[in-house]
């Protein structure tokens, strides 16, 4: 954590279950100078996440997944969200390893190359969750159907669609997941150069 600009006065674990919730008491440097008042804030300890948008440059298709999200349901939104592949990085695992593993588990895709898109905080006012987002080269032939780990309660539907159709979903407001919005905005800007790079590299990536 940043040192002199923030004074940590206390931290307590409020809840430790599927997620962990910590309560912080702290003061931070103010723009006008000096430290501000003591703040008490609950922070969700979600951890590090990696996500990947699988793209097939030969067929000009992207792979997207659809699954139930309880947070969307609790927010009174359609809880079956269309997303890119993502997961929590395990101890000793790199973001790149996670992206390849989850692409196989959640979508049945073998990633042969990874291109970094962005690293971002999902909701820095409430959680430490940090996402490493990639675009991954895949062969989408035969990809689709139902996937996920039964032991983790995953029920995932996998679909492929033309790149332009996926970007159209974004423009129509049908993508509401932040990492997927970022990924599709990136692919809308960079797909032509990415396709040139990957096709020039050949089938081995």
C-alpha positions as CSV (number, residue, x, y, z in Angstrom):
1,X,0.0,0.0,0.0
2,X,1.0,3.6,-0.5
3,X,2.9,4.9,2.6
4,X,3.1,8.5,3.5
5,X,0.0,9.7,1.7
6,X,-2.3,7.3,3.7
7,X,-2.4,6.7,7.4
8,X,-3.9,3.3,8.3
9,X,-5.4,3.4,11.8
10,X,-7.0,0.0,11.9
11,X,-8.3,-2.9,9.8
12,X,-10.8,-5.6,10.9
13,X,-12.2,-8.6,9.1
14,X,-16.0,-8.1,9.1
15,X,-16.9,-11.2,7.1
16,X,-14.9,-14.1,5.7
17,X,-16.9,-16.4,3.4
18,X,-17.2,-16.7,-0.4
19,X,-15.7,-13.2,-0.3
20,X,-13.9,-11.4,2.5
21,X,-15.0,-8.0,3.8
22,X,-12.6,-5.8,5.7
23,X,-13.3,-2.6,7.6
24,X,-10.6,0.1,7.3
25,X,-10.1,3.2,9.4
26,X,-7.7,5.6,7.7
27,X,-6.8,9.1,6.8
28,X,-5.4,10.3,3.5
29,X,-3.5,13.3,2.1
30,X,-5.8,16.1,0.8
31,X,-5.1,18.2,-2.2
32,X,-5.1,21.3,-0.1
33,X,-2.4,19.8,2.1
34,X,-2.3,17.8,5.3
35,X,-4.3,14.7,6.3
36,X,-8.1,14.7,6.1
37,X,-10.6,13.3,8.7
38,X,-10.7,9.7,9.7
39,X,-12.7,7.6,7.3
40,X,-14.3,4.2,7.9
41,X,-14.8,2.1,4.8
42,X,-15.7,-1.5,4.1
43,X,-13.6,-3.0,1.3
44,X,-14.4,-6.3,-0.5
45,X,-11.3,-8.4,-0.7
46,X,-12.0,-9.9,-4.1
47,X,-8.4,-10.4,-5.3
48,X,-6.8,-10.5,-8.7
49,X,-8.7,-11.5,-11.8
50,X,-7.8,-12.3,-15.4
51,X,-10.1,-12.1,-18.4
52,X,-9.8,-12.9,-22.1
53,X,-11.8,-12.3,-25.2
54,X,-11.2,-15.2,-27.5
55,X,-11.0,-14.2,-31.1
56,X,-10.6,-16.3,-34.3
57,X,-8.8,-14.2,-36.9
58,X,-9.4,-16.8,-39.7
59,X,-13.2,-16.9,-39.3
60,X,-13.5,-13.3,-38.0
61,X,-15.4,-14.5,-35.0
62,X,-15.4,-13.9,-31.3
63,X,-16.3,-16.3,-28.5
64,X,-18.6,-15.1,-25.8
65,X,-20.2,-16.8,-22.8
66,X,-23.5,-16.4,-21.0
67,X,-24.1,-17.2,-17.4
68,X,-26.2,-16.3,-14.3
69,X,-24.8,-13.5,-12.2
70,X,-26.4,-13.0,-8.7
71,X,-25.2,-9.4,-8.4
72,X,-27.1,-8.5,-11.6
73,X,-30.2,-10.3,-10.3
74,X,-30.0,-8.4,-6.9
75,X,-29.7,-5.1,-8.9
76,X,-33.0,-6.0,-10.6
77,X,-31.3,-6.5,-14.0
78,X,-31.4,-9.5,-16.4
79,X,-29.0,-11.9,-14.5
80,X,-27.9,-13.9,-17.6
81,X,-25.0,-11.8,-18.8
82,X,-23.1,-12.1,-22.0
83,X,-19.4,-11.9,-21.1
84,X,-15.9,-12.7,-22.1
85,X,-14.1,-15.5,-20.2
86,X,-12.7,-14.6,-16.7
87,X,-11.7,-16.1,-13.4
88,X,-9.8,-15.5,-10.1
89,X,-6.1,-16.0,-10.3
90,X,-5.0,-18.8,-8.0
91,X,-1.8,-18.6,-5.8
92,X,1.3,-19.3,-7.9
93,X,-0.7,-18.8,-11.2
94,X,0.1,-16.0,-13.7
95,X,-2.7,-13.9,-15.3
96,X,-1.7,-15.5,-18.6
97,X,-2.0,-19.0,-17.3
98,X,-5.4,-18.2,-15.8
99,X,-6.6,-16.8,-19.1
100,X,-5.6,-19.9,-21.0
101,X,-7.0,-22.2,-18.3
102,X,-10.4,-20.5,-18.1
103,X,-10.7,-20.3,-21.9
104,X,-10.5,-24.0,-22.0
105,X,-12.7,-24.7,-18.9
106,X,-15.4,-22.1,-19.7
107,X,-15.5,-22.1,-23.5
108,X,-13.6,-25.1,-24.8
109,X,-11.1,-22.9,-26.5
110,X,-7.3,-23.4,-26.8
111,X,-5.6,-20.0,-26.7
112,X,-2.5,-19.9,-28.9
113,X,-1.5,-16.3,-28.4
114,X,-2.4,-13.6,-25.9
115,X,-2.4,-9.8,-26.4
116,X,-2.7,-7.5,-23.3
117,X,-5.6,-5.1,-23.5
118,X,-5.7,-3.3,-20.1
119,X,-5.3,-3.6,-16.3
120,X,-8.0,-1.9,-14.4
121,X,-9.9,-1.8,-11.0
122,X,-13.5,-2.8,-11.3
123,X,-14.9,-0.6,-8.5
124,X,-12.1,1.1,-6.6
125,X,-14.5,2.7,-4.1
126,X,-15.6,-0.7,-2.8
127,X,-13.2,-3.5,-3.7
128,X,-9.5,-4.3,-4.4
129,X,-10.5,-6.4,-7.4
130,X,-8.0,-5.8,-10.2
131,X,-8.5,-7.2,-13.7
132,X,-5.8,-8.2,-16.2
133,X,-7.6,-8.2,-19.6
134,X,-6.4,-10.0,-22.7
135,X,-7.4,-10.8,-26.2
136,X,-6.7,-14.4,-27.1
137,X,-6.2,-16.1,-30.5
138,X,-8.3,-19.2,-30.9
139,X,-9.7,-21.6,-33.5
140,X,-13.5,-21.3,-33.1
141,X,-14.4,-24.3,-35.3
142,X,-16.7,-26.5,-33.3
143,X,-16.8,-24.2,-30.3
144,X,-20.1,-23.8,-28.6
145,X,-22.6,-25.6,-26.3
146,X,-22.6,-25.8,-22.5
147,X,-19.5,-25.7,-20.4
148,X,-18.3,-25.0,-16.8
149,X,-17.2,-27.0,-13.8
150,X,-20.1,-28.7,-12.1
151,X,-18.2,-28.7,-8.8
152,X,-18.2,-24.9,-8.9
153,X,-21.9,-24.7,-9.9
154,X,-21.0,-23.2,-13.3
155,X,-23.7,-23.3,-16.0
156,X,-22.2,-21.6,-19.0
157,X,-23.5,-21.3,-22.5
158,X,-20.9,-20.6,-25.2
159,X,-21.6,-18.9,-28.5
160,X,-19.5,-17.6,-31.4
161,X,-20.4,-14.6,-33.6
162,X,-18.9,-12.4,-36.2
163,X,-16.7,-9.6,-34.7
164,X,-19.0,-7.0,-36.2
165,X,-22.1,-8.6,-34.6
166,X,-20.4,-8.6,-31.2
167,X,-19.5,-4.9,-31.5
168,X,-23.1,-4.3,-32.5
169,X,-24.3,-5.8,-29.2
170,X,-22.1,-3.3,-27.5
171,X,-23.5,-0.4,-29.5
172,X,-27.0,-1.6,-28.7
173,X,-26.3,-1.5,-24.9
174,X,-26.8,-5.3,-24.6
175,X,-23.4,-5.8,-23.0
176,X,-23.4,-4.6,-19.4
177,X,-20.3,-6.3,-18.0
178,X,-17.4,-3.8,-17.6
179,X,-14.6,-6.1,-18.7
180,X,-16.6,-7.2,-21.8
181,X,-17.4,-3.6,-22.7
182,X,-13.7,-2.7,-22.5
183,X,-12.7,-5.8,-24.5
184,X,-15.2,-5.2,-27.3
185,X,-14.3,-1.5,-27.5
186,X,-10.7,-2.5,-27.8
187,X,-11.4,-5.0,-30.6
188,X,-13.5,-2.5,-32.5
189,X,-10.4,-0.2,-32.6
190,X,-7.7,-2.8,-33.1
191,X,-9.1,-5.8,-34.9
192,X,-7.8,-5.0,-38.4
193,X,-4.2,-4.7,-37.1
194,X,-4.6,-7.7,-34.8
195,X,-5.9,-9.8,-37.7
196,X,-2.9,-8.8,-39.9
197,X,-0.5,-9.6,-37.1
198,X,-2.0,-13.0,-36.4
199,X,-2.5,-14.1,-40.0
200,X,1.0,-13.1,-40.8
201,X,2.3,-15.1,-37.9
202,X,0.8,-18.3,-39.4
203,X,-1.2,-21.1,-37.8
204,X,1.3,-21.5,-34.9
205,X,0.6,-18.0,-33.5
